[in-house]
Amino acid sequence: MTAFDILLIISAVFLITLVVVQSSKDDIQSAFSGEKSELFSNQKERGFELIMSRATLTASIVFVVLALLTMIF
């Protein structure tokens, strides 16, 4: 295993943790019942939600870059 492989595993675990910790924006019952869903409504993220969203975006970019570097090297 190279250093890129180890970093890729660490970033994958970190990304999974960030996604699991985030709160859901919609109730599962309304998603399957056909009720009006507010999942894609224009709601601003503030505070902790904004930090988690940006951290998840950053972690996903790092994961993709490391995956590409692992394929190259």
N, C-alpha and C positions, 0 to 999 in steps of 0.2 A: 504494500500500500504506500502510495506517495503522500506527500503533504497535502496535495489538492484533494485526495480522497478523504482524508481525515477532516479537512475543513468543510468539504461538501456534506459529510455526515453531521457535523456539528451545526452547520447552517440549516440543514433539513430539520433537525430536531428543534432548533430555535424557531423556525418558521411554523412548524406544526403546533408548537406551544403557543405562539402568538395568535394563531387562527382559533385555537380551542378556547383561549381566554377571552376573546372578543365576544361581546353580547350580540344576540340575534336582533335584527331589526324588524322581524315579522313573526307573528305567531304561526305555528305549524298548522293549526286547525283552519285558520283562514286561508292558508296557502292551498289546501286541498279541497276546501268546501266551495270555492268559487266566489267567495265574498270579495268585496272591494279590497284590494291589497294596497298598502301604502309602502311597499318594499322599494319602489323606485321613485318615491316622492322626493321633492327637493328639500331635504333637511340638512342643515349645517351641523357638522360635527364640532364639538367644543370640548375643551379640557382633556380628560383622560381618553375619550374616544378618538380625538384628533391625534394624540400621541401614539395610540395603538395603531391607528390607520397608517400613519407615516412610518412607524416601525415595521409594520407588515409589508408595506411597499418596498422599503429599503431591504428588508430581509429577503424578499422574493427576487429583487434585482441581483443581490449578492449570490443567491442560490443559482440563478440562471447563468451568471458570469462564471461561477466556479464549475458548473456542469459543463460549460463550453470549454473551459480551460482543462478540465479533466479529460475531455475527449481529444484535445489537441496534444497534450503531453502524456 
